[in-house]
Amino acid sequence: MRREFRRALTAAAAGRLVGREEIITLLAALPGEEEEALRRQADAVRAASVGDAVYLRGVIEFSNYCRCRCHYCGLRADNRKLARYRLSPEEILACARQGAELGYGTIVLQSGEDPYYTAEMIASLVKEIKSMGLAVTLCVGERPREDYALWRRAGADRYLLKHETANPELYQQLHPGMGLKRRLECLKWLKELGYQVGSGNIVGLPGQSLADLADDLLLLRELKVEMAGIGPFIPHPETPLGGYPAGDLGLTLRVLAVARLLLPFAHLPATTAVGTLAPDGRQRALQGGANVIMPNLTPPGYRERYQIYPNKICINERPEDCRSCLEAMVTGIGRYLGRGPGHFQGVKQDAPRHGERFGSILNLKGRKEN
């Protein structure tokens, strides 16, 4: 095992404030002994910080309409081949009730950026789902601060808004008409409003470097996120990046493991995307730092149309079958299903002050957003 890798791993495992170069060293772990040491250490930190419970968050993908044109996403507005859909409030609430019957403590309402659903419509859904005794996570993109405030007053507990990449130039290339500065401003608002905030990144984007991934992890630490969604890039044929190779599963799992070392108390999902890349992808993620799985509650007739990326697993499974399968997966690796909402249990996270902690990441390499 290389000396510099051993030093970086020891420092991160001890909770010391490791820097960019040390993170790059960890991400460049060599196959075999180094990768296994990183995985074992992340698993040990996970066990000590958040325990052996694996929480199931039931996801309802209620609309595949999106006003954005992100170059990696199959939901992009320019994809004319995608059959679009919107679930009615009644359909959404029926899915949530099914999640409650299956014992899920959290419902995740996720969609493309679809302005058809007004702030008031989403607030009403939040109130109804909260009345079922469930926690609510929202994942509906960039909205005005007043919308976030309304949903928080309605009872929303968490908000997931992935930053995707902390490289401002790469962000702008991948998100026409958008900018990383605006995304960070939204994350600041969510913190200020008292949400448990989730962000995260894509691993393996064309043009991405290990230094970019280190910056992603540093940004997550500076944001003090309560959740971090980390998944591989999977090309969709109807996007500008459709011809590029998928992200590497091994690198994705290393990024996840380092995230656990830097964010010991955060909730880290074993994403569906890692399970799409490899049949045992989610198990490997759970054994390397993850503690959340997000089963799909979207009605089967719609699931195949929520195509952020193609060939997603489990699109034809009934929700009750999916739950049984996941419980077997979790118990098969010596873990158990968590009960209740599974709220963040670490130290209270303060809202970052824009231009201070946020700014330090954006200026790491002297880069400026146009």
Buried (B, 14 or more C-beta within 10 A) or exposed (E): EEEEBEEBBEBBBEEEEBEBEBBBBBBBBEEEEBBEBBBBBBBBBBEEBBEEBBBBBBBBBBBBBBEBBBBBBBBBBBBEEBEEBBBEBEBBBBBBBBBBEBEBBBBBBBBBBBEEBEBEEBBBBBBBBBEBEBBBBBBBBBBEBEBBBBBBEBBBBBBBBBBBBBBBBBBBBBBEEBBBBEBBBBBBBBBBBEBBBBBBBBBBBBEBEBBBBBBBBBBBBBBBBBBBBBBBBBBBEBBBBEEBEBBBBBBBBBBBBBBBBBBBBBBBBBBBBBBBBBEEBBBBBBBBBBBBBBBBBBBEEBBBBBBBBBEBBBBEBEBEEBBEEBBEBBEEEEBEBBEEBBBBEBEEBEBBEBEEBBBEBBEBEEBEEE
